[in-house]
Amino acid sequence: MLDGIEYSTESGFAEVSISRTGTLVYRSSGAGKGLVTVQLLDPSGNAQAVLATPGDYFSPTFSPNGNQLALTSGGDIWVYDLKRTTMTRLTSGGGYTSLLWTRDGKEIVCRGNRGMLWLHADRSGQPQPLLQSETLQNPWSFTPDGKRLAFVESSPKTGADIWTVPIESDGGGLRAGTPEVFLQTPFHERAPVFSPDG
């Protein structure tokens, strides 16, 4: 379908996201010496540079309404507004990856150094702990109602495992309930995605 998409050699994941309207965004592997550009690909196959200046962009992810793009650069979280063509930095200090928007687009969940964090997408406040863990936790998918999050946790004994956790939002932020294992075997389980009907 498309050549030149950057991917992680460590995990095998492609750096791509698709909006609900059918536009695809990807991290191009063609820019030199580890730096890449971010491109939009419309349903007709036409590519448009969003961030044409090469940089160290990772995890481009559409907001639920398709108007914003969250990504990491230099280990920090940035949000690019596609209509205003502006880039806003949400964090500093680095260490953030694996971005996931909440269903209402008000918060972003991400992997931190010790578990998962959440932060407001409008720059109000600092990243807050969602789940704390000594092992890596990657947020992956929310149910359509936003009340349950599927994530991948790395275990020294069983490798990558799939967990889910109930999520509550009271307007002031996110709170996680008790995590529940969904699939845990001696093999690597990854990329859990809820269906549109939950």
Buried (B, 14 or more C-beta within 10 A) or exposed (E): EEEEBBBEEEEEBBBBBEBEEEBBBBBBBEBEEEEBBBBBBEEEEEBEEBBEEBBEBBBBBBBBEBBBBBBBBBBBBBBBEBEEEEBBEBBEEEBBBBBBBBBEBBBBBBBBEBBBBBBBBEEEEEBBBBBEBEEBBBBBBBBEEBBBBBBBBBEEEBBBBBBBBBBEBEEEBBEBBEBEEEBBEEEEBBBBEBEEEE
